[in-house]
Amino acid sequence: MNNHEKQLSDLKNNLERAKNLKYKAEARLENLNKQQEELILELKELNVDPNDLDSEINNLEKEINELFEKANALLPMDILNSKLKE
């Protein structure tokens, strides 16, 4: 096989590989877009605006911390601490 035939063969192989990569990337993009739509729909069902996610996460973390503080405040620490010393 002369040099031009080898170059043409390599070019064809590379073109085919590039096409395959393109198809895979397009399929992946389609899948990601579908997942994004599903997540946005799920957020809407939860009455959460996707643009407010950071704020919503911060609010939920704050609420969780407050609930932990309330739960810890309800524990009889004086009794628990005295039992630990025994």
Order of alpha helices (4+ residues) and beta strands (2+ residues): alpha-alpha-alpha
